[in-house]
């Protein structure tokens, strides 16, 4: 029986090989990914009992999407089958000073056209301790906002801990739409995950003396952001990931976790990136794992950041690392020496 449930859209990821641009490639790599699915796979690889909930067509591509989760041990029994489309996103990987580009083709996907009657949340949440979703999911449409609302009400009625990664996506909805929907949904959230942009884009809460395009972060400013988020919504914990972008390849990566008393900052990792998509999702999974396993605030943020740092070295959306690997990096061994 799953102890964790994540809910969102699982998509096809189509990507040129070898850092080619869309306009020059003649073949694409085919994989699957999506925010909450990425979290589920990470948690399964950590040995957690996790189920993923979505709606997918009952054709071969829909089944391939399901199989991409099953191979890692994610419980797919709660996935609703129906609709006509699996959403697609095209990803052009950036290099050096050229940024990555993401193009969505997800209109009229099965989950985007789902209705609240598709999901029996009382049955889905039987025996569940934790529910996770992101701001990407309600951005799919007013009907999905309604589905998220029903899920959150059912979760809170059962005393389930709820986490949300704000994950604002300007290609899916406006800031005004995001603020209206997320202001309501966040009333049900216990653990909020944000980054240097999301709090500003969704709620207008901005860190002082920070220029994300220049790669300059003022950590002190994020204490105020976390405190304002907690005061506004009554969150029990607020996590903020801190990315300092030097180029598409080179980022500095850390995070802060605020528990209402302590502001705990993780160590800083200097990343040379293989694939950054799913980096935030792997942080969320690491945070859920550590909090469910009784880590203190400092240890929890260290584990989550280390898990995410490792994800940046792995191709594809899914983070395929184990707890011992994360603990080793969090403990200070980031040498990358060959293991024999």
Secondary structure as a PSIPRED ss2 file (coil, helix, strand):
# PSIPRED VFORMAT (PSIPRED V4.0)

   1 X C   1.000  0.000  0.000
   2 X C   1.000  0.000  0.000
   3 X C   1.000  0.000  0.000
   4 X E   0.000  0.000  1.000
   5 X E   0.000  0.000  1.000
   6 X E   0.000  0.000  1.000
   7 X E   0.000  0.000  1.000
   8 X C   1.000  0.000  0.000
   9 X C   1.000  0.000  0.000
  10 X C   1.000  0.000  0.000
  11 X E   0.000  0.000  1.000
  12 X E   0.000  0.000  1.000
  13 X E   0.000  0.000  1.000
  14 X E   0.000  0.000  1.000
  15 X E   0.000  0.000  1.000
  16 X E   0.000  0.000  1.000
  17 X C   1.000  0.000  0.000
  18 X C   1.000  0.000  0.000
  19 X C   1.000  0.000  0.000
  20 X C   1.000  0.000  0.000
  21 X C   1.000  0.000  0.000
  22 X H   0.000  1.000  0.000
  23 X H   0.000  1.000  0.000
  24 X H   0.000  1.000  0.000
  25 X C   1.000  0.000  0.000
  26 X C   1.000  0.000  0.000
  27 X C   1.000  0.000  0.000
  28 X E   0.000  0.000  1.000
  29 X E   0.000  0.000  1.000
  30 X E   0.000  0.000  1.000
  31 X E   0.000  0.000  1.000
  32 X E   0.000  0.000  1.000
  33 X E   0.000  0.000  1.000
  34 X C   1.000  0.000  0.000
  35 X H   0.000  1.000  0.000
  36 X H   0.000  1.000  0.000
  37 X H   0.000  1.000  0.000
  38 X H   0.000  1.000  0.000
  39 X H   0.000  1.000  0.000
  40 X H   0.000  1.000  0.000
  41 X H   0.000  1.000  0.000
  42 X H   0.000  1.000  0.000
  43 X H   0.000  1.000  0.000
  44 X H   0.000  1.000  0.000
  45 X H   0.000  1.000  0.000
  46 X C   1.000  0.000  0.000
  47 X C   1.000  0.000  0.000
  48 X C   1.000  0.000  0.000
  49 X C   1.000  0.000  0.000
  50 X E   0.000  0.000  1.000
  51 X E   0.000  0.000  1.000
  52 X E   0.000  0.000  1.000
  53 X E   0.000  0.000  1.000
  54 X C   1.000  0.000  0.000
  55 X E   0.000  0.000  1.000
  56 X E   0.000  0.000  1.000
  57 X C   1.000  0.000  0.000
  58 X C   1.000  0.000  0.000
  59 X C   1.000  0.000  0.000
  60 X H   0.000  1.000  0.000
  61 X H   0.000  1.000  0.000
  62 X H   0.000  1.000  0.000
  63 X H   0.000  1.000  0.000
  64 X H   0.000  1.000  0.000
  65 X H   0.000  1.000  0.000
  66 X H   0.000  1.000  0.000
  67 X H   0.000  1.000  0.000
  68 X H   0.000  1.000  0.000
  69 X H   0.000  1.000  0.000
  70 X H   0.000  1.000  0.000
  71 X C   1.000  0.000  0.000
  72 X C   1.000  0.000  0.000
  73 X C   1.000  0.000  0.000
  74 X C   1.000  0.000  0.000
  75 X E   0.000  0.000  1.000
  76 X C   1.000  0.000  0.000
  77 X C   1.000  0.000  0.000
  78 X C   1.000  0.000  0.000
  79 X C   1.000  0.000  0.000
  80 X E   0.000  0.000  1.000
  81 X E   0.000  0.000  1.000
  82 X C   1.000  0.000  0.000
  83 X C   1.000  0.000  0.000
  84 X C   1.000  0.000  0.000
  85 X C   1.000  0.000  0.000
  86 X C   1.000  0.000  0.000
  87 X C   1.000  0.000  0.000
  88 X E   0.000  0.000  1.000
  89 X E   0.000  0.000  1.000
  90 X E   0.000  0.000  1.000
  91 X E   0.000  0.000  1.000
  92 X E   0.000  0.000  1.000
  93 X C   1.000  0.000  0.000
  94 X C   1.000  0.000  0.000
  95 X E   0.000  0.000  1.000
  96 X C   1.000  0.000  0.000
  97 X C   1.000  0.000  0.000
  98 X E   0.000  0.000  1.000
  99 X C   1.000  0.000  0.000
 100 X C   1.000  0.000  0.000
 101 X E   0.000  0.000  1.000
 102 X E   0.000  0.000  1.000
 103 X E   0.000  0.000  1.000
 104 X E   0.000  0.000  1.000
 105 X E   0.000  0.000  1.000
 106 X C   1.000  0.000  0.000
 107 X C   1.000  0.000  0.000
 108 X C   1.000  0.000  0.000
 109 X C   1.000  0.000  0.000
 110 X C   1.000  0.000  0.000
 111 X C   1.000  0.000  0.000
 112 X C   1.000  0.000  0.000
 113 X C   1.000  0.000  0.000
 114 X C   1.000  0.000  0.000
 115 X C   1.000  0.000  0.000
 116 X H   0.000  1.000  0.000
 117 X H   0.000  1.000  0.000
 118 X H   0.000  1.000  0.000
 119 X C   1.000  0.000  0.000
 120 X C   1.000  0.000  0.000
 121 X H   0.000  1.000  0.000
 122 X H   0.000  1.000  0.000
 123 X H   0.000  1.000  0.000
 124 X H   0.000  1.000  0.000
 125 X C   1.000  0.000  0.000
 126 X C   1.000  0.000  0.000
 127 X C   1.000  0.000  0.000
 128 X C   1.000  0.000  0.000
 129 X C   1.000  0.000  0.000
 130 X E   0.000  0.000  1.000
 131 X E   0.000  0.000  1.000
 132 X E   0.000  0.000  1.000
 133 X E   0.000  0.000  1.000
 134 X E   0.000  0.000  1.000
 135 X H   0.000  1.000  0.000
 136 X H   0.000  1.000  0.000
 137 X H   0.000  1.000  0.000
 138 X H   0.000  1.000  0.000
 139 X C   1.000  0.000  0.000
 140 X C   1.000  0.000  0.000
 141 X C   1.000  0.000  0.000
 142 X H   0.000  1.000  0.000
 143 X H   0.000  1.000  0.000
 144 X H   0.000  1.000  0.000
 145 X H   0.000  1.000  0.000
 146 X H   0.000  1.000  0.000
 147 X H   0.000  1.000  0.000
 148 X H   0.000  1.000  0.000
 149 X H   0.000  1.000  0.000
 150 X H   0.000  1.000  0.000
 151 X H   0.000  1.000  0.000
 152 X H   0.000  1.000  0.000
 153 X H   0.000  1.000  0.000
 154 X H   0.000  1.000  0.000
 155 X H   0.000  1.000  0.000
 156 X H   0.000  1.000  0.000
 157 X H   0.000  1.000  0.000
 158 X C   1.000  0.000  0.000
 159 X C   1.000  0.000  0.000
 160 X C   1.000  0.000  0.000
 161 X E   0.000  0.000  1.000
 162 X E   0.000  0.000  1.000
 163 X E   0.000  0.000  1.000
 164 X E   0.000  0.000  1.000
 165 X E   0.000  0.000  1.000
 166 X C   1.000  0.000  0.000
 167 X C   1.000  0.000  0.000
 168 X C   1.000  0.000  0.000
 169 X C   1.000  0.000  0.000
 170 X C   1.000  0.000  0.000
 171 X C   1.000  0.000  0.000
 172 X C   1.000  0.000  0.000
 173 X C   1.000  0.000  0.000
 174 X C   1.000  0.000  0.000
 175 X H   0.000  1.000  0.000
 176 X H   0.000  1.000  0.000
 177 X H   0.000  1.000  0.000
 178 X H   0.000  1.000  0.000
 179 X H   0.000  1.000  0.000
 180 X H   0.000  1.000  0.000
 181 X H   0.000  1.000  0.000
 182 X H   0.000  1.000  0.000
 183 X H   0.000  1.000  0.000
 184 X H   0.000  1.000  0.000
 185 X H   0.000  1.000  0.000
 186 X H   0.000  1.000  0.000
 187 X H   0.000  1.000  0.000
 188 X H   0.000  1.000  0.000
 189 X C   1.000  0.000  0.000
 190 X C   1.000  0.000  0.000
 191 X E   0.000  0.000  1.000
 192 X E   0.000  0.000  1.000
 193 X E   0.000  0.000  1.000
 194 X E   0.000  0.000  1.000
 195 X C   1.000  0.000  0.000
 196 X C   1.000  0.000  0.000
 197 X C   1.000  0.000  0.000
 198 X H   0.000  1.000  0.000
 199 X H   0.000  1.000  0.000
 200 X H   0.000  1.000  0.000
 201 X H   0.000  1.000  0.000
 202 X H   0.000  1.000  0.000
 203 X H   0.000  1.000  0.000
 204 X C   1.000  0.000  0.000
 205 X C   1.000  0.000  0.000
 206 X C   1.000  0.000  0.000
 207 X C   1.000  0.000  0.000
 208 X C   1.000  0.000  0.000
 209 X C   1.000  0.000  0.000
 210 X C   1.000  0.000  0.000
 211 X E   0.000  0.000  1.000
 212 X H   0.000  1.000  0.000
 213 X H   0.000  1.000  0.000
 214 X H   0.000  1.000  0.000
 215 X C   1.000  0.000  0.000
 216 X E   0.000  0.000  1.000
 217 X C   1.000  0.000  0.000
 218 X C   1.000  0.000  0.000
 219 X H   0.000  1.000  0.000
 220 X H   0.000  1.000  0.000
 221 X H   0.000  1.000  0.000
 222 X H   0.000  1.000  0.000
 223 X H   0.000  1.000  0.000
 224 X H   0.000  1.000  0.000
 225 X H   0.000  1.000  0.000
 226 X H   0.000  1.000  0.000
 227 X H   0.000  1.000  0.000
 228 X H   0.000  1.000  0.000
 229 X H   0.000  1.000  0.000
 230 X H   0.000  1.000  0.000
 231 X H   0.000  1.000  0.000
 232 X H   0.000  1.000  0.000
 233 X H   0.000  1.000  0.000
 234 X C   1.000  0.000  0.000
 235 X C   1.000  0.000  0.000
 236 X C   1.000  0.000  0.000
 237 X E   0.000  0.000  1.000
 238 X E   0.000  0.000  1.000
 239 X E   0.000  0.000  1.000
 240 X E   0.000  0.000  1.000
 241 X E   0.000  0.000  1.000
 242 X E   0.000  0.000  1.000
 243 X E   0.000  0.000  1.000
 244 X E   0.000  0.000  1.000
 245 X E   0.000  0.000  1.000
 246 X C   1.000  0.000  0.000
 247 X C   1.000  0.000  0.000
 248 X C   1.000  0.000  0.000
 249 X C   1.000  0.000  0.000
 250 X E   0.000  0.000  1.000
 251 X E   0.000  0.000  1.000
 252 X E   0.000  0.000  1.000
 253 X E   0.000  0.000  1.000
 254 X E   0.000  0.000  1.000
 255 X E   0.000  0.000  1.000
 256 X E   0.000  0.000  1.000
 257 X E   0.000  0.000  1.000
 258 X E   0.000  0.000  1.000
 259 X C   1.000  0.000  0.000
 260 X C   1.000  0.000  0.000
 261 X C   1.000  0.000  0.000
 262 X C   1.000  0.000  0.000
 263 X E   0.000  0.000  1.000
 264 X E   0.000  0.000  1.000
 265 X E   0.000  0.000  1.000
 266 X C   1.000  0.000  0.000
 267 X C   1.000  0.000  0.000
 268 X C   1.000  0.000  0.000
 269 X E   0.000  0.000  1.000
 270 X E   0.000  0.000  1.000
 271 X E   0.000  0.000  1.000
 272 X E   0.000  0.000  1.000
 273 X C   1.000  0.000  0.000
 274 X C   1.000  0.000  0.000
 275 X C   1.000  0.000  0.000
 276 X C   1.000  0.000  0.000
 277 X C   1.000  0.000  0.000
 278 X C   1.000  0.000  0.000
 279 X H   0.000  1.000  0.000
 280 X H   0.000  1.000  0.000
 281 X H   0.000  1.000  0.000
 282 X H   0.000  1.000  0.000
 283 X H   0.000  1.000  0.000
 284 X H   0.000  1.000  0.000
 285 X H   0.000  1.000  0.000
 286 X H   0.000  1.000  0.000
 287 X H   0.000  1.000  0.000
 288 X H   0.000  1.000  0.000
 289 X H   0.000  1.000  0.000
 290 X H   0.000  1.000  0.000
 291 X H   0.000  1.000  0.000
 292 X H   0.000  1.000  0.000
 293 X C   1.000  0.000  0.000
 294 X C   1.000  0.000  0.000
 295 X C   1.000  0.000  0.000
 296 X C   1.000  0.000  0.000
 297 X H   0.000  1.000  0.000
 298 X H   0.000  1.000  0.000
 299 X H   0.000  1.000  0.000
 300 X H   0.000  1.000  0.000
 301 X H   0.000  1.000  0.000
 302 X H   0.000  1.000  0.000
 303 X H   0.000  1.000  0.000
 304 X H   0.000  1.000  0.000
 305 X H   0.000  1.000  0.000
 306 X H   0.000  1.000  0.000
 307 X H   0.000  1.000  0.000
 308 X H   0.000  1.000  0.000
 309 X H   0.000  1.000  0.000
 310 X H   0.000  1.000  0.000
 311 X H   0.000  1.000  0.000
 312 X C   1.000  0.000  0.000
 313 X C   1.000  0.000  0.000
 314 X C   1.000  0.000  0.000
 315 X C   1.000  0.000  0.000
 316 X C   1.000  0.000  0.000
 317 X C   1.000  0.000  0.000
 318 X C   1.000  0.000  0.000
 319 X C   1.000  0.000  0.000
 320 X C   1.000  0.000  0.000
 321 X C   1.000  0.000  0.000
 322 X C   1.000  0.000  0.000
 323 X H   0.000  1.000  0.000
 324 X H   0.000  1.000  0.000
 325 X H   0.000  1.000  0.000
 326 X H   0.000  1.000  0.000
 327 X H   0.000  1.000  0.000
 328 X H   0.000  1.000  0.000
 329 X H   0.000  1.000  0.000
 330 X H   0.000  1.000  0.000
 331 X C   1.000  0.000  0.000
 332 X C   1.000  0.000  0.000
 333 X C   1.000  0.000  0.000
 334 X C   1.000  0.000  0.000
 335 X C   1.000  0.000  0.000
 336 X C   1.000  0.000  0.000
 337 X C   1.000  0.000  0.000
 338 X C   1.000  0.000  0.000
 339 X C   1.000  0.000  0.000
 340 X C   1.000  0.000  0.000
